[in-house]
Amino acid sequence: MPLDHAWIEQHIPHKGRMCLLDEVLSWDAKRIRCRSGTHRAADNPLRAHGRLGAACGVEYAAQAMAVHGALVAASAPLASTVASNLRGSLGAVVGYLASLRDVTLYVARLDDLPADLIASAERITGDGRSVLYEFAVWGAERQLLSGRASIVLDAHSGAAAFGGASGA
């Protein structure tokens, strides 16, 4: 099964043009790398005043984190069972971006970059209530931004799927 835009849109809350990622390049239990060319689109929903500022790269990284959570949930037997049982009545696990730390922007804007963006995230720690990721967004071989993000999980929709409560 290809982990393309259609798969991503089915597994994260972002729909339509707001689903910014084109495909998952690689992933494992701790890391993910996703590709996107949507930063060049004139109708990118994050554009303001005819441009896409570099800080919008945080959303690309956050969507990569959401995809990572969905993939980890699907690959963990207990977490997958919990998530499947909860989906029927409550929907998928929802993560909320609670804080950003040490965010560094190395460029002013993203829309003028010809190369596709690569959003990467690494899960540093987490439990059934929250997850901490380090992230970076790259263009070609140039780092465009980096930082850390804390994600708070919605306990009412099966936070165990992110790996914390199941012991992962």
Phi, psi and omega per residue, in radians:
M1 nan 2.138 3.127
P2 -1.261 2.430 3.100
L3 -1.666 1.185 -3.065
D4 -1.736 -3.009 -3.095
H5 -0.971 -0.747 -3.128
A6 -1.074 -0.770 3.122
W7 -1.107 -0.802 -3.120
I8 -1.031 -0.811 -3.100
E9 -1.094 -0.510 3.105
Q10 -1.341 -0.312 -3.002
H11 -2.021 0.004 3.041
I12 -2.238 2.840 -3.093
P13 -1.184 -0.351 -3.046
H14 -1.353 2.256 -3.081
K15 -2.174 2.840 3.079
G16 1.039 -2.443 -3.119
R17 -1.137 -0.351 -3.128
M18 -1.323 -0.259 3.002
C19 -1.406 1.805 -2.933
L20 -1.572 -0.299 -3.030
L21 -1.584 2.474 3.139
D22 -1.633 -0.618 -3.125
E23 -2.922 2.759 3.015
V24 -1.592 2.166 3.115
L25 -1.480 -0.740 3.131
S26 -2.818 2.715 3.067
W27 -2.838 2.725 2.959
D28 -2.575 -2.953 -3.051
A29 -1.089 -0.395 -3.101
K30 -1.910 -0.453 -2.944
R31 -2.309 2.783 3.018
I32 -2.599 2.594 3.034
R33 -2.337 2.188 -3.131
C34 -2.191 2.651 -3.139
R35 -1.968 2.569 3.073
S36 -2.625 2.498 3.000
G37 -2.028 0.114 -3.043
T38 -1.245 -0.228 3.124
H39 -1.142 -0.362 3.137
R40 -1.548 -0.191 -3.064
A41 -1.242 2.284 3.134
A42 -1.111 -0.454 -3.128
D43 -1.743 0.356 3.078
N44 -0.994 2.191 -3.054
P45 -1.166 -0.211 3.131
L46 -1.609 -0.122 3.127
R47 -1.131 2.491 3.040
A48 -2.431 2.340 3.112
H49 0.974 0.661 3.061
G50 1.342 0.236 -3.132
R51 -2.529 2.844 3.100
L52 -2.071 1.808 -3.103
G53 -1.179 2.697 -3.094
A54 -1.065 -0.537 3.138
A55 -1.071 -0.405 3.092
C56 -1.145 -0.296 3.074
G57 -1.068 -0.417 3.086
V58 -1.058 -0.661 3.127
E59 -1.146 -0.654 3.068
Y60 -1.065 -0.786 3.128
A61 -1.152 -0.712 -3.136
A62 -1.113 -0.666 3.086
Q63 -1.178 -0.621 3.058
A64 -1.091 -0.683 3.090
M65 -1.107 -0.721 3.124
A66 -1.116 -0.719 3.097
V67 -1.117 -0.726 3.112
H68 -1.029 -0.790 3.107
G69 -1.032 -0.725 3.126
A70 -1.147 -0.714 3.135
L71 -1.183 -0.755 3.113
V72 -1.097 -0.742 3.134
A73 -1.070 -0.733 -3.109
A74 -1.223 -0.440 -3.075
S75 -1.617 -0.247 -3.122
A76 -1.656 2.075 -3.068
P77 -0.950 -0.903 -3.117
L78 -1.171 -0.830 -3.125
A79 -1.091 -0.694 3.131
S80 -1.108 -0.718 3.114
T81 -1.124 -0.782 3.111
V82 -1.063 -0.838 -3.115
A83 -1.092 -0.731 3.128
S84 -1.103 -0.752 3.136
N85 -1.127 -0.638 -3.098
L86 -1.406 -0.491 -3.106
R87 -1.010 -0.671 -3.100
G88 -1.022 -0.683 -3.065
S89 -1.885 -0.483 -3.021
L90 -2.090 -0.216 -3.068
G91 1.593 3.137 -3.084
A92 -1.282 2.867 3.065
V93 -1.052 2.377 -3.134
V94 -2.023 2.287 3.049
G95 -1.954 2.457 -3.142
Y96 -2.033 2.260 3.100
L97 -1.195 1.907 -3.036
A98 -1.638 -0.644 3.140
S99 -2.754 2.706 3.037
L100 -2.133 2.474 3.120
R101 -2.367 2.619 3.029
D102 0.896 0.651 3.112
V103 -1.321 2.216 3.102
T104 -2.165 2.211 3.074
L105 -1.792 2.178 -3.104
Y106 -1.732 -0.146 3.089
V107 -2.370 2.899 -3.140
A108 -1.546 -0.563 -3.079
R109 -2.572 2.827 -3.099
L110 -1.892 -0.500 -3.004
D111 -1.176 -0.303 -3.137
D112 -1.664 0.148 3.137
L113 -1.594 2.181 -3.102
P114 -1.302 -0.476 -3.094
A115 -1.365 2.671 3.014
D116 -1.114 2.688 3.060
L117 -1.531 2.488 3.005
I118 -2.054 1.982 3.106
A119 -1.728 2.136 3.141
S120 -2.141 2.583 3.113
A121 -2.531 2.520 3.085
E122 -2.231 2.195 3.121
R123 -1.300 2.072 -3.108
I124 -1.569 -0.801 -3.138
T125 -2.804 2.930 3.090
G126 3.071 2.855 3.055
D127 -2.491 -2.859 -3.103
G128 -1.236 -0.124 -3.109
R129 -1.961 -0.472 -3.080
S130 -2.721 2.824 3.112
V131 -2.398 2.449 3.062
L132 -1.943 2.215 3.106
Y133 -2.108 2.569 2.838
E134 -1.737 2.474 -3.106
F135 -2.421 2.808 3.038
A136 -2.686 2.651 3.025
V137 -2.163 2.310 -3.079
W138 -2.100 2.681 2.986
G139 -2.303 2.043 -2.973
A140 1.019 -2.088 3.137
E141 -1.978 0.415 -3.101
R142 -1.942 2.206 3.080
Q143 -1.308 2.263 -3.070
L144 -1.774 -0.603 3.085
L145 -2.832 2.815 3.113
S146 -2.726 2.886 3.106
G147 2.939 -2.929 3.071
R148 -2.224 2.572 3.140
A149 -2.335 2.384 3.011
S150 -1.785 2.255 3.134
I151 -1.978 2.187 3.065
V152 -1.697 2.277 -3.096
L153 -1.635 2.475 3.117
D154 -1.325 1.862 -3.080
A155 -1.101 -0.400 -3.112
H156 -1.380 -0.161 -3.100
S157 -2.125 0.466 2.984
G158 1.557 0.949 -3.116
A159 -0.994 -0.339 -3.138
A160 -1.046 -0.394 -3.109
A161 -1.146 -0.357 3.107
F162 -1.441 0.041 3.005
G163 1.787 -0.238 -3.074
G164 -1.263 -1.025 -3.025
A165 -1.267 -0.319 -3.140
S166 -1.512 -0.038 3.094
G167 1.665 0.076 3.139
A168 -1.351 nan nan
